[in-house]
Amino acid sequence: MERRDAGALEGVLPRGIFSSHGPPVPRSYVPIDREALCGSILAAWESEPDMLTTEQAAKLCGCSPGAVLNWARKGAVASIAYYGAKLISKESLAWRVAVKTPEKL
């Protein structure tokens, strides 16, 4: 408390982060090069097939197969029906992850 009152902690913690002595300072965001991020994701997924089952796609994205199916239904990822299963395009999935996910971080 003495260091805080002396001003030694000024700028270390954003105002309002642990107290109600003012409004919290908005977080700063770094712009993301989505094309480069998509390329990095595709490079990491290089060993995966070009068309993925919903389970494979969900495992890569860290979400549920139902979420991947919803993306396919809405047209957010390219998909085809193949013998009763949905196959998801790896490229469109990487683009979906690159464009949507960073906004939630």
N, C-alpha and C positions, 0 to 999 in steps of 0.2 A: 504494500500500500504506500509505503514511503517513496519507493521508486516511481510509482505512478503519480503521486502528488508532486514529486520533484520534476516531472516531465520526462523521466528517463525512458518511459515506455511509449512516448508519443510517436505515433506512426507505426508501431509494431503491430498493434491490434486495431482493426477498423473500429471506428466509433460505433457504439451500440451493439457490438457483437455479443458481449456478455452482460450488458446492462440496458436499462431503459432510459439512459440519459441522452436521448436524441435518436433520430431516425437512423436505421442501419445504412451503411454506405453500399450502394449497389456494386455487385461484382463486376469486374472488368472481364470481357470476353475477347479471346484472340480469334481473329478470323481464320477459318479453316479452308485450305485449298481442297475442295471436295473431289476434284479430278485426281489429284495426287493421292488422296486417301482411298479412293476407289481403286486406283492402281495398286496401292499397297495391300489392300484387302484381297484383290485378285491374285497377287503374287503369293500371299500367305495361303490361299486356297488352291494353288496350282495343281496339287496332287488330287483334288476332288474332280469328279466327272462334270462335264458341261451342263448336264441336266440333273437336278437333285430331287430326291423324294422330299416330301414335306418334313419327314423326320430328320433327314440329313441336313436340310436347310435350317430347321429349328435348332439343331445341335450347333451348327456353325454360327448362328446369330445369337444363341443364348436365350431363345424364347420358346414358346410352346408351338407344337405343330398346328394348333388351332389359329394362332396368330398368323402363321405363314399362309394358311388356307384363306384367312380373311383378306390378307394382302393380295392373294391371287384373285379372289372374287371381286375385289375392288379395282383390280387392274394395276395395283402398285408394283407388282412384279409380273414378269412374263411367265406364263405357264401353259402347259398343254395337258389334256387328259390322255392317259395311256393305259389301256386295259384296266380301267376303273381307279387308277391312281393319278394324282396330280404330280406332274414333274415341273420343277421350278428352274428357270434359267439362272445359272450361276452369276452371269454378268448383271442381270437385272437385280438379283438379290444383293450383290455387292454395291450397286448404285443405291439401292434402298437403304442399306446400312450406312453408307457414306453420307447420304443426304439427310436422313431423318435422325439417326442416333446422336450425332454431336450436339444437336439442339437440346437434348435432354440431359447432357452431362453437367 
